């Protein structure tokens, strides 16, 4: 569902996400099935949790988990007034559909959702 093409994060970026405490494993049916992580940044003048990577393993794709992953990620981030922001490749229609289902909004090519419950 949520697979980045090109522009994947570097190992250093992923380590920064782990160090920040905002990298989460996805466990499905007791099995590791992916991960999602963010970093706190200012994006377009807004305080944001910027998605660094959101990935489901191939065996976990096609079940509609993409929209749930965004929602769960937003719920587990600090409720500090930041928005969840992420870039979705323009040709990744599955990820765009999942983002809309999760309540994310495309703002000039950027997708946002509040991290506050």
LUMKEKOL-800212 format. One record per atom (N, C-alpha, C): atom name; z, y, x. Coordinates in nm, 4 decimals, padded with zeros to 6 digits, always signed. Layout:
N
 site       zz       yy       xx
   CA        Z        Y        X
...
% end
This chain:
117
 site       zz       yy       xx
    N +00.0000 -00.1188 +00.0821
   CA +00.0000 +00.0000 +00.0000
    C +00.0000 +00.1251 +00.0865
    N +00.1031 +00.1437 +00.1654
   CA +00.1183 +00.2647 +00.2454
    C +00.0883 +00.2301 +00.3890
    N -00.0356 +00.2434 +00.4261
   CA -00.0745 +00.2111 +00.5621
    C -00.1433 +00.3326 +00.6207
    N -00.0998 +00.3759 +00.7343
   CA -00.1632 +00.4898 +00.7984
    C -00.2837 +00.4422 +00.8763
    N -00.3879 +00.5217 +00.8725
   CA -00.5041 +00.4941 +00.9552
    C -00.5168 +00.6088 +01.0534
    N -00.5449 +00.5780 +01.1781
   CA -00.5486 +00.6843 +01.2780
    C -00.4083 +00.7378 +01.2982
    N -00.3864 +00.8533 +01.3373
   CA -00.2631 +00.9290 +01.3511
    C -00.1313 +00.8538 +01.3328
    N -00.1212 +00.7286 +01.3704
   CA +00.0064 +00.6584 +01.3622
    C +00.1045 +00.7213 +01.4592
    N +00.2307 +00.7050 +01.4297
   CA +00.3347 +00.7618 +01.5150
    C +00.3397 +00.6916 +01.6489
    N +00.3836 +00.7686 +01.7466
   CA +00.4046 +00.7106 +01.8786
    C +00.5382 +00.6366 +01.8785
    N +00.5587 +00.5555 +01.9787
   CA +00.6862 +00.4851 +01.9930
    C +00.8004 +00.5860 +02.0035
    N +00.7759 +00.6970 +02.0731
   CA +00.8783 +00.8011 +02.0878
    C +00.9127 +00.8645 +01.9525
    N +00.8107 +00.8921 +01.8706
   CA +00.8357 +00.9488 +01.7375
    C +00.9189 +00.8528 +01.6531
    N +00.8859 +00.7239 +01.6600
   CA +00.9627 +00.6253 +01.5835
    C +01.1059 +00.6171 +01.6337
    N +01.1257 +00.6251 +01.7651
   CA +01.2612 +00.6223 +01.8194
    C +01.3392 +00.7454 +01.7745
    N +01.2738 +00.8618 +01.7702
   CA +01.3395 +00.9835 +01.7215
    C +01.3860 +00.9645 +01.5766
    N +01.3046 +00.8970 +01.4967
   CA +01.3386 +00.8708 +01.3570
    C +01.4588 +00.7768 +01.3482
    N +01.4605 +00.6734 +01.4306
   CA +01.5748 +00.5811 +01.4344
    C +01.7001 +00.6560 +01.4775
    N +01.6881 +00.7374 +01.5832
   CA +01.8028 +00.8141 +01.6339
    C +01.8560 +00.9116 +01.5298
    N +01.7684 +00.9652 +01.4450
   CA +01.8095 +01.0601 +01.3413
    C +01.8785 +00.9893 +01.2238
    N +01.8693 +00.8566 +01.2201
   CA +01.9310 +00.7820 +01.1109
    C +01.8485 +00.7821 +00.9835
    N +01.7199 +00.8134 +00.9955
   CA +01.6342 +00.8217 +00.8773
    C +01.5175 +00.7227 +00.8845
    N +01.5400 +00.6104 +00.9516
   CA +01.4439 +00.4996 +00.9534
    C +01.5067 +00.3860 +00.8735
    N +01.4311 +00.3334 +00.7779
   CA +01.4822 +00.2304 +00.6885
    C +01.3907 +00.1084 +00.6893
    N +01.4512 -00.0094 +00.6959
   CA +01.3757 -00.1330 +00.6801
    C +01.3545 -00.1600 +00.5324
    N +01.2416 -00.2212 +00.4989
   CA +01.2130 -00.2663 +00.3631
    C +01.2361 -00.4164 +00.3615
    N +01.3282 -00.4601 +00.2765
   CA +01.3586 -00.6023 +00.2620
    C +01.3177 -00.6430 +00.1210
    N +01.2343 -00.7452 +00.1117
   CA +01.1871 -00.7947 -00.0180
    C +01.2065 -00.9452 -00.0198
    N +01.2729 -00.9936 -00.1214
   CA +01.3013 -01.1371 -00.1337
    C +01.3672 -01.1921 -00.0069
    N +01.4580 -01.1118 +00.0504
   CA +01.5312 -01.1534 +00.1683
    C +01.4526 -01.1528 +00.2975
    N +01.3314 -01.0988 +00.2965
   CA +01.2449 -01.0998 +00.4137
    C +01.2068 -00.9572 +00.4519
    N +01.2057 -00.9285 +00.5831
   CA +01.1610 -00.7973 +00.6296
    C +01.0170 -00.7777 +00.5836
    N +00.9913 -00.6639 +00.5189
   CA +00.8597 -00.6410 +00.4601
    C +00.7999 -00.5052 +00.4950
    N +00.8663 -00.4297 +00.5804
   CA +00.8111 -00.3012 +00.6206
    C +00.9196 -00.2040 +00.6617
    N +00.8801 -00.0805 +00.6761
   CA +00.9755 +00.0247 +00.7112
    C +00.9222 +00.1595 +00.6666
    N +01.0142 +00.2546 +00.6570
   CA +00.9795 +00.3929 +00.6242
    C +01.0775 +00.4825 +00.6979
    N +01.0254 +00.5914 +00.7530
   CA +01.1118 +00.6813 +00.8276
    C +01.0661 +00.8249 +00.8213
    N +01.1615 +00.9155 +00.8329
   CA +01.1344 +01.0588 +00.8263
    C +01.2062 +01.1318 +00.9398
    N +01.1644 +01.2554 +00.9624
   CA +01.2359 +01.3479 +01.0496
    C +01.2511 +01.4807 +00.9775
    N +01.3660 +01.5435 +00.9932
   CA +01.3889 +01.6759 +00.9348
    C +01.3073 +01.7781 +01.0128
    N +01.2244 +01.8540 +00.9404
   CA +01.1388 +01.9562 +01.0004
    C +01.1190 +02.0675 +00.8987
    N +01.0688 +02.1783 +00.9456
   CA +01.0213 +02.2822 +00.8548
    C +00.8711 +02.2660 +00.8448
    N +00.8210 +02.2490 +00.7218
   CA +00.6778 +02.2304 +00.7001
    C +00.6304 +02.3351 +00.6007
    N +00.5337 +02.4111 +00.6430
   CA +00.4788 +02.5177 +00.5577
    C +00.5884 +02.6091 +00.5043
    N +00.6867 +02.6354 +00.5876
   CA +00.7954 +02.7249 +00.5513
    C +00.9042 +02.6619 +00.4671
    N +00.8931 +02.5335 +00.4356
   CA +00.9932 +02.4652 +00.3541
    C +01.0734 +02.3672 +00.4382
    N +01.2051 +02.3591 +00.4133
   CA +01.2830 +02.2558 +00.4814
    C +01.2410 +02.1197 +00.4251
    N +01.2050 +02.0269 +00.5121
   CA +01.1492 +01.9003 +00.4661
    C +01.2029 +01.7825 +00.5459
    N +01.1987 +01.6671 +00.4832
   CA +01.2074 +01.5396 +00.5520
    C +01.0624 +01.4937 +00.5612
    N +01.0074 +01.4982 +00.6782
   CA +00.8667 +01.4680 +00.6989
    C +00.8481 +01.3190 +00.7266
    N +00.7690 +01.2527 +00.6427
   CA +00.7442 +01.1098 +00.6613
    C +00.6708 +01.0901 +00.7935
    N +00.7305 +01.0107 +00.8806
   CA +00.6696 +00.9791 +01.0092
    C +00.5880 +00.8506 +00.9990
    N +00.6394 +00.7569 +00.9208
   CA +00.5688 +00.6305 +00.9021
    C +00.6219 +00.5641 +00.7759
    N +00.5318 +00.5054 +00.6999
   CA +00.5666 +00.4291 +00.5815
    C +00.4694 +00.3120 +00.5788
    N +00.5223 +00.1925 +00.5942
   CA +00.4365 +00.0776 +00.6130
    C +00.4919 -00.0430 +00.5387
    N +00.4054 -00.1125 +00.4672
   CA +00.4403 -00.2419 +00.4080
    C +00.3606 -00.3495 +00.4808
    N +00.4265 -00.4608 +00.5084
   CA +00.3583 -00.5742 +00.5708
    C +00.2494 -00.6251 +00.4773
    N +00.1439 -00.6847 +00.5308
   CA +00.0328 -00.7309 +00.4463
    C +00.0764 -00.8182 +00.3291
    N +00.1744 -00.9080 +00.3487
   CA +00.2169 -00.9961 +00.2396
    C +00.2945 -00.9239 +00.1298
    N +00.3362 -00.7981 +00.1540
   CA +00.4097 -00.7213 +00.0536
    C +00.3222 -00.6185 -00.0168
    N +00.1950 -00.6153 +00.0156
   CA +00.1025 -00.5191 -00.0449
    C +00.0414 -00.5775 -00.1718
    N +00.0034 -00.4873 -00.2627
   CA -00.0639 -00.5303 -00.3848
    C +00.0296 -00.5607 -00.4999
    N +00.1587 -00.5342 -00.4820
   CA +00.2571 -00.5587 -00.5873
    C +00.3050 -00.4303 -00.6543
    N +00.2495 -00.3176 -00.6141
   CA +00.2908 -00.1896 -00.6715
    C +00.4176 -00.1328 -00.6106
    N +00.4543 -00.1787 -00.4906
   CA +00.5773 -00.1317 -00.4268
    C +00.5644 +00.0079 -00.3671
    N +00.4434 +00.0565 -00.3474
   CA +00.4230 +00.1847 -00.2810
    C +00.4956 +00.2995 -00.3480
    N +00.4857 +00.3086 -00.4805
   CA +00.5534 +00.4187 -00.5495
    C +00.7049 +00.4023 -00.5423
    N +00.7534 +00.2810 -00.5510
   CA +00.8979 +00.2577 -00.5404
    C +00.9497 +00.2930 -00.4018
    N +00.8686 +00.2699 -00.3014
   CA +00.9110 +00.2985 -00.1644
    C +00.9382 +00.4473 -00.1451
    N +00.8520 +00.5333 -00.1986
   CA +00.8755 +00.6784 -00.1890
    C +01.0040 +00.7180 -00.2607
    N +01.0243 +00.6626 -00.3785
   CA +01.1438 +00.6953 -00.4580
    C +01.2694 +00.6494 -00.3858
    N +01.2700 +00.5263 -00.3366
   CA +01.3865 +00.4744 -00.2642
    C +01.4129 +00.5541 -00.1373
    N +01.3069 +00.5903 -00.0676
   CA +01.3236 +00.6700 +00.0531
    C +01.3893 +00.8033 +00.0193
    N +01.3395 +00.8715 -00.0823
   CA +01.3966 +01.0010 -00.1226
    C +01.5438 +00.9872 -00.1609
    N +01.5785 +00.8792 -00.2272
   CA +01.7177 +00.8582 -00.2701
    C +01.8126 +00.8296 -00.1547
    N +01.7617 +00.7760 -00.0448
   CA +01.8485 +00.7399 +00.0664
    C +01.8547 +00.8461 +00.1759
    N +01.7798 +00.9529 +00.1596
   CA +01.7851 +01.0628 +00.2555
    C +01.8994 +01.1566 +00.2196
    N +01.9469 +01.2342 +00.3157
   CA +02.0543 +01.3294 +00.2851
    C +02.0119 +01.4256 +00.1734
    N +02.1020 +01.4511 +00.0793
   CA +02.0746 +01.5445 -00.0308
    C +02.1088 +01.6854 +00.0176
    N +02.0238 +01.7377 +00.1059
   CA +02.0505 +01.8666 +00.1693
    C +01.9505 +01.9743 +00.1285
    N +01.8812 +01.9514 +00.0172
   CA +01.7878 +02.0510 -00.0332
    C +01.6491 +02.0427 +00.0260
    N +01.6257 +01.9475 +00.1149
   CA +01.4928 +01.9318 +00.1737
    C +01.4020 +01.8571 +00.0769
    N +01.2726 +01.8783 +00.0918
   CA +01.1750 +01.8020 +00.0150
    C +01.1241 +01.6881 +00.1029
    N +01.0773 +01.5815 +00.0397
   CA +01.0133 +01.4727 +00.1116
    C +00.8662 +01.5078 +00.1228
    N +00.8182 +01.5187 +00.2434
   CA +00.6809 +01.5614 +00.2677
    C +00.6095 +01.4558 +00.3500
    N +00.4839 +01.4325 +00.3173
   CA +00.4080 +01.3366 +00.3957
    C +00.2602 +01.3601 +00.3836
    N +00.1879 +01.3155 +00.4823
   CA +00.0432 +01.3257 +00.4838
    C -00.0152 +01.1902 +00.4483
    N -00.1098 +01.1895 +00.3571
   CA -00.1791 +01.0664 +00.3175
    C -00.3261 +01.0851 +00.3527
    N -00.3815 +00.9880 +00.4225
   CA -00.5220 +00.9948 +00.4602
    C -00.6065 +01.0146 +00.3348
    N -00.7040 +01.1034 +00.3406
   CA -00.7867 +01.1387 +00.2253
    C -00.8601 +01.0221 +00.1623
    N -00.8857 +00.9161 +00.2377
   CA -00.9570 +00.8011 +00.1832
    C -00.8635 +00.6899 +00.1362
    N -00.7334 +00.7093 +00.1502
   CA -00.6366 +00.6063 +00.1118
    C -00.5980 +00.6248 -00.0349
    N -00.6870 +00.5837 -00.1237
   CA -00.6673 +00.6034 -00.2682
    C -00.5445 +00.5299 -00.3208
    N -00.5161 +00.4122 -00.2660
   CA -00.3982 +00.3375 -00.3095
    C -00.2706 +00.4148 -00.2826
    N -00.2602 +00.4748 -00.1641
   CA -00.1420 +00.5534 -00.1289
    C -00.1337 +00.6797 -00.2141
    N -00.2472 +00.7412 -00.2429
   CA -00.2461 +00.8607 -00.3274
    C -00.1983 +00.8266 -00.4683
    N -00.2459 +00.7162 -00.5226
   CA -00.2031 +00.6736 -00.6561
    C -00.0541 +00.6420 -00.6568
    N -00.0072 +00.5708 -00.5545
   CA +00.1351 +00.5380 -00.5450
    C +00.2195 +00.6653 -00.5355
    N +00.1718 +00.7641 -00.4604
   CA +00.2455 +00.8904 -00.4468
    C +00.2570 +00.9614 -00.5813
    N +00.1477 +00.9661 -00.6563
   CA +00.1531 +01.0291 -00.7895
    C +00.2499 +00.9552 -00.8806
    N +00.2476 +00.8243 -00.8778
   CA +00.3392 +00.7446 -00.9615
    C +00.4849 +00.7667 -00.9239
    N +00.5085 +00.8022 -00.7990
   CA +00.6449 +00.8286 -00.7521
    C +00.6907 +00.9701 -00.7841
    N +00.6027 +01.0504 -00.8415
   CA +00.6394 +01.1882 -00.8738
    C +00.6086 +01.2861 -00.7632
    N +00.5369 +01.2421 -00.6611
   CA +00.4978 +01.3336 -00.5539
    C +00.3803 +01.4169 -00.6017
    N +00.3698 +01.5372 -00.5485
   CA +00.2654 +01.6306 -00.5881
    C +00.1804 +01.6683 -00.4680
    N +00.0505 +01.6687 -00.4868
   CA -00.0433 +01.7094 -00.3829
    C -00.0484 +01.8621 -00.3828
    N -00.0023 +01.9209 -00.2735
   CA -00.0037 +02.0666 -00.2617
    C -00.0922 +02.0998 -00.1423
    N -00.2189 +02.1268 -00.1727
   CA -00.3134 +02.1610 -00.0668
    C -00.3312 +02.0490 +00.0340
    N -00.3258 +01.9262 -00.0134
   CA -00.3388 +01.8123 +00.0753
    C -00.2048 +01.7603 +00.1255
    N -00.0949 +01.8256 +00.0891
   CA +00.0402 +01.7825 +00.1258
    C +00.1071 +01.7258 +00.0023
    N +00.1875 +01.6205 +00.0168
   CA +00.2565 +01.5568 -00.0958
    C +00.4056 +01.5801 -00.0833
    N +00.4691 +01.6315 -00.1914
   CA +00.6090 +01.6721 -00.1881
    C +00.6864 +01.6107 -00.3035
    N +00.8156 +01.5857 -00.2788
   CA +00.9083 +01.5443 -00.3839
    C +01.0495 +01.5831 -00.3357
    N +01.1341 +01.6333 -00.4271
   CA +01.2713 +01.6672 -00.3854
    C +01.3479 +01.5429 -00.3414
    N +01.4395 +01.5573 -00.2453
   CA +01.5222 +01.4453 -00.2015
    C +01.6550 +01.4429 -00.2751
    N +01.6739 +01.5328 -00.3691
   CA +01.7984 +01.5415 -00.4447
    C +01.7869 +01.4546 -00.5688
    N +01.8893 +01.3747 -00.5958
   CA +01.8887 +01.2878 -00.7161
    C +01.9112 +01.3689 -00.8409
% end
